[in-house]
Amino acid sequence: MTANLVSNMQVYSRKKAADHSAANAVAGALDAPLERSCVEKDRIVIAPELAGIERIEARFHGKGFEPHRHDTYALGVTMAGIQTFRYRGEARFSLPGNVIVLHPDEMHDGGAGTDDGLTYRMMYIPPERFLPVTAKRGRTLPFVAAPVVADPRLARLLLEAIGSMDAAIEPLKLDEMVEEIAAALLDHAGVPQARRGRLARAEVLKACDFLRENLSQQVSSTELEAVTGLDRFTLARQFRQVLGTSPHRYLVMRRLEQAKGLIAAGESLAEAAFASGFADQAHLNRHFKKALGMTPGRFAALAGGRAR
């Protein structure tokens, strides 16, 4: 077997794996509540504004938009069909699972590439939201040369943020998402990863203590900065390096632990949700099933409690 043939087979295998991962991300997103908006007629679903970030889901047949430009980063995922647009003087095409990266003040249009139509989800992030991340790395705002990229991890991250269109996102979670999105864009822009310095174990443990003591509160990044002395982006990175998770994920899991204890003790699901810091019972249900693989009601039945 020649070296060229081996190389070609390796490239093909990597592409198939990436396509499969991207397809899984899209399939998972289509199980979310927004699935009901993916209908045949053309439409745009606009989510409530989220700290200056706009989120939409759109479906079009034919041309959707004439040439225009935004003063934000337009980041999204092609969900179904072929997405076509002209950008920086060239015709572009995006297949389901691909990520779209359009930079501020760049002219572009958009539409469906086939008669089957197009569905995509997009979020519009003001550039200033990325400034703290880029300043920490000593970089300017990221410029990704390719407007269509195959990045299953970034696609999942965007779909998680965009897909929560009918539910609130906690400030701590939003800060983490913006930081991760900015870091991914810097990676695609060719910015080298920052060197790993000392592990801030003491500061991370202080944050853990604070989060456990405030499970029923809406904890902000500003509060964690005051407690640890680290800025929110450094703390998020240190949290992942020390504990393998994010501050918000840590908070959610501790809330679930408390809720489980209350439910097993016979508390109603609504009372357990409220006492553990969840917005409501539906909020508890989503996180409980995602983390534990069953609903709180099912857990109550198995644990001997009574779901009320």
ChimeraX attribute file (.defattr): number of C-alpha atoms within 10 A of each C-alpha:
attribute: neighborCount
match mode: 1-to-1
recipient: residues
	/A:1	5
	/A:2	6
	/A:3	8
	/A:4	9
	/A:5	10
	/A:6	11
	/A:7	11
	/A:8	11
	/A:9	12
	/A:10	12
	/A:11	11
	/A:12	12
	/A:13	12
	/A:14	12
	/A:15	13
	/A:16	12
	/A:17	12
	/A:18	18
	/A:19	19
	/A:20	13
	/A:21	19
	/A:22	24
	/A:23	18
	/A:24	15
	/A:25	23
	/A:26	21
	/A:27	14
	/A:28	13
	/A:29	19
	/A:30	16
	/A:31	11
	/A:32	14
	/A:33	12
	/A:34	16
	/A:35	11
	/A:36	9
	/A:37	16
	/A:38	20
	/A:39	10
	/A:40	13
	/A:41	11
	/A:42	16
	/A:43	16
	/A:44	16
	/A:45	15
	/A:46	14
	/A:47	18
	/A:48	15
	/A:49	10
	/A:50	14
	/A:51	12
	/A:52	11
	/A:53	16
	/A:54	19
	/A:55	24
	/A:56	18
	/A:57	23
	/A:58	19
	/A:59	24
	/A:60	24
	/A:61	19
	/A:62	16
	/A:63	15
	/A:64	17
	/A:65	12
	/A:66	12
	/A:67	12
	/A:68	11
	/A:69	15
	/A:70	15
	/A:71	13
	/A:72	20
	/A:73	20
	/A:74	19
	/A:75	22
	/A:76	26
	/A:77	33
	/A:78	24
	/A:79	28
	/A:80	19
	/A:81	21
	/A:82	20
	/A:83	25
	/A:84	21
	/A:85	21
	/A:86	15
	/A:87	18
	/A:88	12
	/A:89	8
	/A:90	9
	/A:91	11
	/A:92	15
	/A:93	18
	/A:94	23
	/A:95	19
	/A:96	22
	/A:97	28
	/A:98	26
	/A:99	28
	/A:100	23
	/A:101	20
	/A:102	25
	/A:103	23
	/A:104	17
	/A:105	12
	/A:106	15
	/A:107	16
	/A:108	19
	/A:109	16
	/A:110	20
	/A:111	21
	/A:112	23
	/A:113	20
	/A:114	13
	/A:115	11
	/A:116	14
	/A:117	20
	/A:118	28
	/A:119	27
	/A:120	23
	/A:121	22
	/A:122	25
	/A:123	21
	/A:124	21
	/A:125	21
	/A:126	18
	/A:127	15
	/A:128	11
	/A:129	17
	/A:130	20
	/A:131	17
	/A:132	15
	/A:133	23
	/A:134	18
	/A:135	11
	/A:136	12
	/A:137	15
	/A:138	10
	/A:139	12
	/A:140	12
	/A:141	18
	/A:142	21
	/A:143	17
	/A:144	17
	/A:145	14
	/A:146	13
	/A:147	19
	/A:148	19
	/A:149	18
	/A:150	20
	/A:151	17
	/A:152	23
	/A:153	16
	/A:154	23
	/A:155	25
	/A:156	22
	/A:157	17
	/A:158	22
	/A:159	23
	/A:160	16
	/A:161	17
	/A:162	25
	/A:163	24
	/A:164	16
	/A:165	22
	/A:166	12
	/A:167	12
	/A:168	12
	/A:169	14
	/A:170	13
	/A:171	17
	/A:172	21
	/A:173	18
	/A:174	17
	/A:175	18
	/A:176	20
	/A:177	16
	/A:178	19
	/A:179	23
	/A:180	19
	/A:181	19
	/A:182	21
	/A:183	20
	/A:184	17
	/A:185	19
	/A:186	22
	/A:187	14
	/A:188	17
	/A:189	15
	/A:190	12
	/A:191	15
	/A:192	10
	/A:193	10
	/A:194	9
	/A:195	6
	/A:196	9
	/A:197	7
	/A:198	7
	/A:199	13
	/A:200	17
	/A:201	14
	/A:202	10
	/A:203	19
	/A:204	24
	/A:205	15
	/A:206	14
	/A:207	23
	/A:208	18
	/A:209	12
	/A:210	17
	/A:211	22
	/A:212	14
	/A:213	10
	/A:214	15
	/A:215	20
	/A:216	17
	/A:217	12
	/A:218	13
	/A:219	18
	/A:220	15
	/A:221	21
	/A:222	13
	/A:223	14
	/A:224	23
	/A:225	17
	/A:226	12
	/A:227	15
	/A:228	18
	/A:229	12
	/A:230	17
	/A:231	15
	/A:232	24
	/A:233	19
	/A:234	14
	/A:235	22
	/A:236	21
	/A:237	20
	/A:238	24
	/A:239	23
	/A:240	13
	/A:241	16
	/A:242	14
	/A:243	13
	/A:244	10
	/A:245	14
	/A:246	20
	/A:247	24
	/A:248	21
	/A:249	13
	/A:250	18
	/A:251	22
	/A:252	21
	/A:253	16
	/A:254	18
	/A:255	25
	/A:256	24
	/A:257	13
	/A:258	19
	/A:259	27
	/A:260	22
	/A:261	13
	/A:262	20
	/A:263	26
	/A:264	21
	/A:265	15
	/A:266	17
	/A:267	20
	/A:268	20
	/A:269	24
	/A:270	19
	/A:271	16
	/A:272	26
	/A:273	27
	/A:274	16
	/A:275	19
	/A:276	24
	/A:277	22
	/A:278	24
	/A:279	17
	/A:280	16
	/A:281	16
	/A:282	14
	/A:283	15
	/A:284	25
	/A:285	18
	/A:286	13
	/A:287	19
	/A:288	23
	/A:289	14
	/A:290	11
	/A:291	13
	/A:292	12
	/A:293	11
	/A:294	14
	/A:295	16
	/A:296	27
	/A:297	18
	/A:298	14
	/A:299	20
	/A:300	22
	/A:301	13
	/A:302	11
	/A:303	15
	/A:304	12
	/A:305	18
	/A:306	18
	/A:307	17
	/A:308	12
